[in-house]
Amino acid sequence: MLSSSADSAHPAAATGLEVRPFRALTYRRRDPGHLARVSSPAYDLVTPEGRDRLTAADPHNIVRLILPGVASGPDGADATRRSVAGAAATLRDWETSGVLERDRGAALWVYTMRPGDGAPETVGWLGAVGLPRAGSRAVLPHEDTFPVAVEGRRALLAATATDLEPIVLAHDPQPDVPALTATAQDGAPTLEVTDADGVRHALWRVADPALSAAVTTALAETGAVIADGHHRFAAARAYGAHAILALVTPMGPGGLRVQPIHRVVPDLALDEALPAAAAGFRVTELAGVGGAAEVVEGWITDPAESGLLVSDGSRVVRLDSPSDQVLAAVPAEAPAAWRGLDVVLAHHGLVQRLWGRDDDHGGVLIAHGVGEALDGARNRRGVAVLLRAPSPADVAAVARANARMPRKSTLFVPKPRTGLVLRPHGD
C-alpha cells in the first residue's frame, strides 16, 4: 500500500529537506493533564513494565497503538499480524468515537522542549518530510538497523497508514530559521504538557501560508542527519511512503544533546570477561567513594577520561590503550571519523573479537542509562559495557562519510513526546 496524500507527493527535484504542512491527528481533549495521561515516551524507550503503567494510566494511552503486542515463539509472524491489525482497529475506533480528531487544514507545528534541569531549550519544526530518492544526501542516517525491527515498524505503518510518532532530524545551520521559529511562537501554545522527566513540551500550530512557505524555503537549503528514528525511517521506505512525520531541529544551538547508550552482555562473568579483555586492552580496576553507579557517572562526566568501562554491577574496570589486535578488528577501509569512536572499538574489538559475541538482540542488550546497564548486568549474570557519548559533530561526520555507527550508538535528548501529533497518510 503506497501513501497517496497530497502532502506526501515528491516535487520535481529535491536537493535539500522537503518539509511540508500536513493535516494532523490529535487528541480532542487538549488539557495538559489529559495529554500527560495519554502520551508516552518513544516506543523504543518503553519497557514492558512501563507499558503496563501507561496502559493503566488511561484507556486511550498512545502506547496501545505504538506497542500493540509482542510477537514471539513459533507463532511470531501471525502474532505480529494480529497485533498490528488490533492497533489499526483501535485507531479507527478512537477516530470514530471522537477520542482523536483530524485537522481541517494542513499546518506546520513549532515544537519546543525545555528540560526542568536548566539545560538549554530545544526547538524545531514538525512537518511531513519527504523521503529522499536513492542517492540523495538530503537525509543521512548514521546508525545500522535490525531488519526484524524495521519489519515490525513497517507492518505497523502498513496496518495503520499513520505516522504514530515523529522521527527527529538535525539540520544544517540556516540563518533565517531562528527568526521564523520565534515569529511562530506568538501567543499561547496549542498543546502543552510536562512529562515525567520534567521536560515541558509546547507546540504551536502554524497555518499561515506565508510563514509556512518561508520555513519550507529555508529548510530546503539544508540537509539533515537522522538523530532518532532510523528503524522508522527505513520502515517508511520499505512501506513505499513518500514522506514521514519528523521533528526538524538545528544542529548546534537550539538543537539536541547526545547521551551514550550502553551495552549489557548477559551470561558472561566479570572474572571470565576481564582475562579475555586483557588480550586487547590495558585493564585497570577503579575504586571510588560510593557504589558502581557513582564511579561510572563520575567517569562519564569527566572530559579528561577515556576508554571503556566494564562492570558486573559491583566492580568497575576501565579498558584503555587498545592493542593492535583490537584495532585490526575495526575495518581499515572505514572512514577515520568512524574508526575512532569508542562504540566502534567496543562493538568490533571487545564484544565481537575478544568476547566472541554476535551483536544481536540475545547476545548484546541495550541500556539507555547507567542504572539500567548496571541492573542489567546484575540481573542477567553478565557485564555492562559503559560508553561515553560521541559529540553531535562526530555523528554528523560519520553520516557525511557514508558510514554507519553500530545500532543504538546515540541517544539524542530531549525526545519528543509520542501521541501529541500524529500524521495520517491520505485523506
Helices and strands as residue ranges (DSSP letters): G 6-8, E 19-20, E 25-27, H 32-38, G 43-45, H 48-57, H 63-66, H 76-96, E 100-102, E 108-114, E 122-130, E 139-140, H 147-160, E 162-163, E 167-171, H 177-184, E 191-194, E 200-206, H 209-219, E 224-228, H 230-239, E 243-250, E 257-260, E 262-265, H 270-277, E 282-286, H 292-300, E 308-311, E 316-320, H 324-328, H 336-339, H 342-344, I 345-354, E 365-367, H 370-379, E 383-386, H 392-400, E 410-413, E 423-424
